[in-house]
Amino acid sequence: MQGVTFDNVLFLCVANSARSPMAEGLAKQLLGERVRIQSAGSEPSGINPLATAVMRELGIDISNYTSKSVDDVSVDGVNLVVTLCADEVCPVFLGNVRRLHWPIQDPDRSHEALTEEQRLDHFRVARDQIRKRLEVLGALHHPIDGLAPREFHASIRVPDLAAAVRFYTWLLGECPKEWTHRYATFVSERLKTNFVVLEDPQVTPAAHGALYHLGVDVGTRDAVIAAQAKARAAQCPIFKPARTTWQGTPLHELWLRDPGGNLVEVYARLTESELATMPADKEPVLL
């Protein structure tokens, strides 16, 4: 079970005038009433009207917020503290709680000769950086009934197999375990990684998107079947249903697509007894 468990969050910066109140307003919109949200600072100085203005652009009203000292907020039950200072010294919160540090540049450029629109742009940048981080935090809020992988696998396409093998031997600090005329496989117990480079003449050295696929080894046939049930429950797109394949490396495998469309293989190597059941035609068998 993975995720970030919290139900009482405190955002901290120095003045509690821009970054932390914007974070408070954004978090209340994103997380709703299921989480208690507060913000405070070590030197509260009043809510910056430019922060209020750029939040209003998103339909969030923080005009009734007031700057608060960290000494004056209720800390009972706080189980996540997020500090937002970049160059300044952030307030100290004493307590055994989970902490995240998001260094967001102070958008208040009052000492600089800027137009009003330029000042607003600095606040928009800070607001949007906080919002994107909060979206990730929100996605992790509930524990996820996920898998228990024991190895990570990645395959990439390369234009020159020999050159790629030389480079990745240097990078990973070990030679490939095996290779053919088309691919080489690096298996690292130290890194718990199974990494394959696959020669593809269509890939040029300057090409982007050379990823072939990612994968995780879940250990057993039953774990692959369970992964399919969990993927369906989580509404993860299934590219190929769980099956046993015999061509190449015999595997129990399930193919998924991640939110960006990348292929992900959930797999388990066959045991000796399972290998003995290989059909004569080597056709895949659905699990």
N, C-alpha and C positions, 0 to 999 in steps of 0.2 A: 504494500500500500504506500503510494507516494503522493505528495502534495504538500501544501503549506497550510497548516491548520491554525486558524486565528478567528476571533470574533470581537476583538477590541483593539483598535489600531490607534497609535499616536504618531502624528507627523511632526517633525521638529526641524526648525531652522533658527536663524539668529533673531530676526525681527518679527517673525510671524506676521509679515505684511504682504507677502506675495507667494513664495513657493509653497510653504506649508498650508496656508488657507486655500490656495488653488488645489493642492492635493486633497485637502479635506472635502472641498466641493465636488471634485471629480470622483473621489472614492464613494461619496454618498450616492452619486448618480449611478455609478457602476455596480456597487455592491448592495445598495438598497438598505432596508431596515434589518437585514440579517446580521449586520456587523455594526458595532459602535465605532464611530469615527471622531477623533479629536485632533486638534493641532495646537501648537504652542511654540514659544521661542524663549531664548535666554535674555533678549533685550527687546521686548515688544514695543512697536513704534506706531501702530495703527495700520489698517488695511490700505494698501496702495490703490488709489482709484483706477490705475491702469490695469491692475490685476482684476478688479471688478469688471472693467470694460471688456477685457478679452474673454472672461468667463461668460459674460452675457452673450457673446457671439455664439456660444455653444448652448445657450438656453439655460445656463446655470446662474442663479442669483446668489452672490455672496455679500451683497450690500449690507446685510444685517449682521455679518460676522464682526467680531472684535478681536484685536490682538490680545493674546493671553500669555502670561508668564508660565514657564514650565512648572514653577513652584505653586501655581494656582489651579492647575487642572487636576481632575480626579484620575489618579493612577491605579486605583483599585481594579484589578482584573485585566489591565493592559497586558496583552500577550504578544504584541508585535509593535516594534518601534522602527520607524523609517526616518532616517536623517537625510536632509536634502542639501546640506552645505557643500560648497565646492572649495573655495579658497579660505573660507572662514573656519573658525573653530566652532563646531556644533555643540549645542547643549548636551550635557551629560544626563542620561537617565539611569538611575541606580535601580537595579532589579535584575532578576534572572529571567529575561525574556528573549525571544528571538529578535534579532536586529538585522535590518537591511540598510545599506548606505547607498543612496542615489545622489552622486555629486552633480547637482544642477547649478549652472552658472547663475549668479544673482542677476535678474533681468533689470534691476533698477540702475539705470545709467545716468542718474541725475547730475553727475559731475561732468558728463560729456555734452558737447554742443550738438544735439540731435533734434530733428523735427519730431512732432508729436507722433507721426506715423512710424518713424524709425524706432521711437521708444516703444510703441505698441508692438512692433515686430519682435523686439527682444522678449517681451512678455508672452507673445504667442509661441515663440520657440520654446521657452521654459514650460509653458502650459502643455504643449504637444509632447514634449519629452516626458513629462510626468504622466500624461494620459497613456502613452504607449507602454510605459513601465507598469502602470496600474492594470492595463488590459492583460498583461502577462500574469501579474499577481492574481487577478480575478480568475484567470483560466486555471490557476493552480490551487484555488481556494479550497476546494473539496478534495479529500484523498481520492486517488484514482485506483480502481481495482485493475492494476496492470499486470504485466508479465514479470517473470523472474529470470531474465537472461543471464547466461554465464559466459557469453562470448559475443563480441561485436564484429560484424562482417561488413566490408565495403568493397565494391568493385568499381573501377574506373576504366574508361577507354583511353588509350594512348596511341600516338602515331608511330612510335618506335619502341618496340618491346625491350631491346637490349639497353637502350639509353635509360628507359624508365626503370629497369631492374637495377642498373648501376646507381641511379639516384636514390631509389627507395631502400636499397641495401645500406647506403650511407645514412639516410634519414632515420631508419628504424633500428640500425645497429645490428642487423642480422641478415643473412642470406635467405633467399626464398627456399621454402621447403621442397618445392617441386616446380617444374615448368615444362611446357610443351612448346610447339612452334607458334602458338597463338597467345598463351597467357602464362603468368607466373604467380604462384601463391605464396604469400608470406604468412606464416602462422607463428604468432608470438605468445607464449605462455606469460611472459613478463608483462606484456601490454594487454593480454586477454583479447587479442585481435586476430581476425582472419582477413587478410587484405589481398585482393587480386588486382593485377594490372592486366588488361586485355587489349591486345593490339587491334586497332581498327584504322585502316588506311583512310577512312573518311574523316577522321579527327585530325585537324591541323594543330600545330603547336600553339597557335593563338586562339584556338576555339574555346568557347565557354560551354558550360553544360555538359562536360564529359563524364559526369556521374553515370554509371551503369545501374547500380542499385545498392541499397543498404540492407543489412540483415542482422538478426539476433538469433543465437542458438539457445533454445529453451530446454534442450536436454533429452526429451522423450516424445514418443508418438502421442501419448495422452496429453502432454503439455501443448503440443501443436493443436490438437483437437480443442482443448480448453481455450487456447488463444483465439480460435475462430469464434467460439461462443462469446468471449469477451469483446472481440472486435465488433460483432453484430450488436451486442448490447450498447457499445459505445458509438454505434453508427459510423464506424470506420469503413470506408469503401473497400470491399474485397475484390481484388483483381482476378485471382484464381483461388478456388476453394481448397481446403486442406486435402492433401493427397500424398501418396507415396510415389516417388519417381525413381527410376532405375538407371536412366541414361546419365552418363557423366558420373558425378558423385552421387550414389544412392542416398536419398533424403526423404524424410517426412517434411512437407513444406506447405506453407500458406503464404500467398502473395497479397499484400495490401498496397494501397496508395496513400501517401501522406497528404496533408491538406494542400501541398504545393504540386501534387501530381507525381512525385517521385515514387518509384517502386521500392517496396520494403518486403524482404523475405523473412518469415518466421520459420525456423527449421530445426530439425534434430537429425543427427546421423543415425543410421540403422545399426542395431546390435547384430551380432553374429547370427543369432537365431532368426532375426527378421530378414537378414540377407539371404538366408536359406530358403525363404518363401518366394524369391524372385520368379515371376512368371516367365515362361519361355519367350513370349513376345515383347517383354519389357515395357508393356504399356502401363501408364500411370493408373494407380488404384485410388479411388476416392476414399477418404477417411470418414 
